[in-house]
Amino acid sequence: MVIFTVHEPPNGPASRLDSAERLVFVKDGFSWLAAAVPPLWLLWKRMWLEFAIYAGATGLLVWLLTTAGATNISNAILIIVQIVFGFEAGALYSAALERRGWRLVGTVTGRNREDCERRFLEVWLPTHTEIPPAESSDSLAPSHTGVSWSQTAIAQAKDALARGRRRIWARA
């Protein structure tokens, strides 16, 4: 089972449908890449402040221990720091996003990332989704009157969500 926190960008679009494309899913758990090469992981995630702190702290620690003649101890401590960093990388990334103004909109669990994204969006999108009105042009305007495409889309989304909930309750 995998757990993700979901973050929404600041000043995002009013429509949740448009905003869904910009959501960031942050894995809560061990990150092999972050543990293997923390400086590169920090730079890849654009966490400049954390990179400076990590580079400065580990550089100072290694320098102090090697000048004291404890090279083996400095290597062991560096490996321990990297392992701890691998466990805390997701929390650091979430904190960095929140510091930049991103808003935590939820958490979700699932078998893998795709399952988590699907499960979250099934619940999050139908609530207050604003579907833009259809652009009408004379050549593309429908000749019949009746239910608009946005009403049809909302009804289909609600129906799909209800079917999914019935399947979940049937398994329980």
Secondary structure, DSSP 8 states (H G I E B T S, - for coil): -EEEEEEE-TT--SSHHHHGGG-EEEEES--HHHHH-HHHHHHHTT-HHHHHHHHHHHHHHHHHHHHTT-HHHHHHHHHHHHHHHHHHHHHHHHHHHHHTT-EEEEEEEESSHHHHHHHHHHHHTTTT---------TTTS-SS-SS-HHHHHHHHHHHHHHHHHHHHHHH-
